[in-house]
Amino acid sequence: MKIKHWAGKLKAALLAAVLVASPLAAWAADAPAQLRDFAAKVNSGTGQFTQQTVDAKGGASKRPQSGEFSFKRPGQFKWAVKKPYEQLIVSDGKLVYQYDPDLAQVTERAVDKSIGASPAAILFGSGSLDEAFTIAALPGKDGLDWLRATPRGADAGFTHVDIAFKGNMPARLELLDSFGQVTRIELSEIVANPKLAANEFQFVPPKGVDVVKM
């Protein structure tokens, strides 16, 4: 996030005084600072997730997803849905594969076309966040520190994503798409900088499945 240059020392002094006096000062830069700390210090990780979609009227999906994830910077990650059905998304840093066993289909995309301005870029990428997003702190809620990341480009496919941190680790994401739907993702059991297998992010399409290159 670009820092605005204030004209004159008086304005800077007044701003500092307001922040110190304000009860919101604690969260004003906390969540963005935790995000940057996470991006700089956690080069790999594993964890669990649950995911649910809420429509514009507040109705939640009846079949929330759950599974596990792993990642290694830059741009390598695995997002494996286990329930209520299996689905796998794997990035080897160059290509992103989405495998749907029920459809017997694999979709293949280049990484720069898939995660350049997506939530995956925030959590798993290594590029400059400020090039793709504007990042602003939000008031804390549910005992978590929040920020909002808004994509700079108009073709990101979502309006913004709110990310909650606790102890310098991401705990929750709430993504608002252009249809008014909110995707809520809870992250848990995150292990920072584990030793991962050499083939953790390699993917070979199973025999007999259709491979669609995008």
RAMO-V969028 format. One record per pair of residues at least 4 apart in sequence whose C-alpha atoms are under 6 Angstrom apart, sorted by sequence separation. I is the first residue (numbers start at 1). J is the second residue. If there is no record, write none. Layout:
((I/J) (I/J))
//
This chain:
((18/22) (29/33) (37/41) (38/42) (54/58) (55/59) (72/76) (82/86) (91/95) (100/104) (111/115) (112/116) (120/124) (121/125) (129/133) (140/144) (165/169) (177/181) (54/59) (71/76) (81/86) (91/96) (100/105) (115/120) (116/121) (140/145) (165/170) (176/181) (19/25) (54/60) (71/77) (81/87) (90/96) (99/105) (115/121) (140/146) (164/170) (165/171) (176/182) (53/60) (70/77) (90/97) (99/106) (164/171) (175/182) (53/61) (70/78) (80/88) (89/97) (98/106) (138/146) (164/172) (175/183) (69/78) (79/88) (89/98) (98/107) (138/147) (163/172) (174/183) (69/79) (79/89) (88/98) (97/107) (137/147) (150/160) (163/173) (174/184) (78/89) (88/99) (97/108) (136/147) (149/160) (162/173) (173/184) (52/64) (68/80) (78/90) (87/99) (96/108) (136/148) (149/161) (162/174) (173/185) (51/64) (67/80) (77/90) (87/100) (96/109) (135/148) (148/161) (161/174) (172/185) (51/65) (67/81) (77/91) (95/109) (135/149) (148/162) (161/175) (172/186) (50/65) (66/81) (67/82) (76/91) (95/110) (96/111) (117/132) (134/149) (147/162) (172/187) (50/66) (66/82) (76/92) (95/111) (133/149) (134/150) (147/163) (160/176) (171/187) (49/66) (66/83) (76/93) (94/111) (133/150) (146/163) (159/176) (49/67) (65/83) (75/93) (133/151) (146/164) (158/176) (159/177) (48/67) (49/68) (132/151) (133/152) (145/164) (158/177) (159/178) (48/68) (132/152) (144/164) (145/165) (158/178) (47/68) (144/165) (47/69) (144/166) (46/69) (46/70) (45/70) (45/71) (44/71) (44/72) (43/72) (43/73) (117/156) (75/124) (75/125) (73/124) (74/125) (73/125) (74/126) (105/209) (107/211) (104/209) (105/210) (106/211) (107/212) (108/213) (109/214) (105/211) (107/213) (108/214) (28/137) (92/201) (92/202) (31/145) (31/146) (31/147) (56/180) (56/181) (55/181) (54/181) (54/182) (1/130) (53/182) (53/183) (52/183) (52/184) (1/134) (51/184) (1/135) (34/168) (51/185) (50/185) (50/186) (49/186) (49/187) (48/187) (48/188) (47/188) (48/189) (47/189) (47/190) (46/190) (46/191) (45/191) (45/192) (45/193) (44/193) (45/194) (42/192) (43/193) (42/193))
//
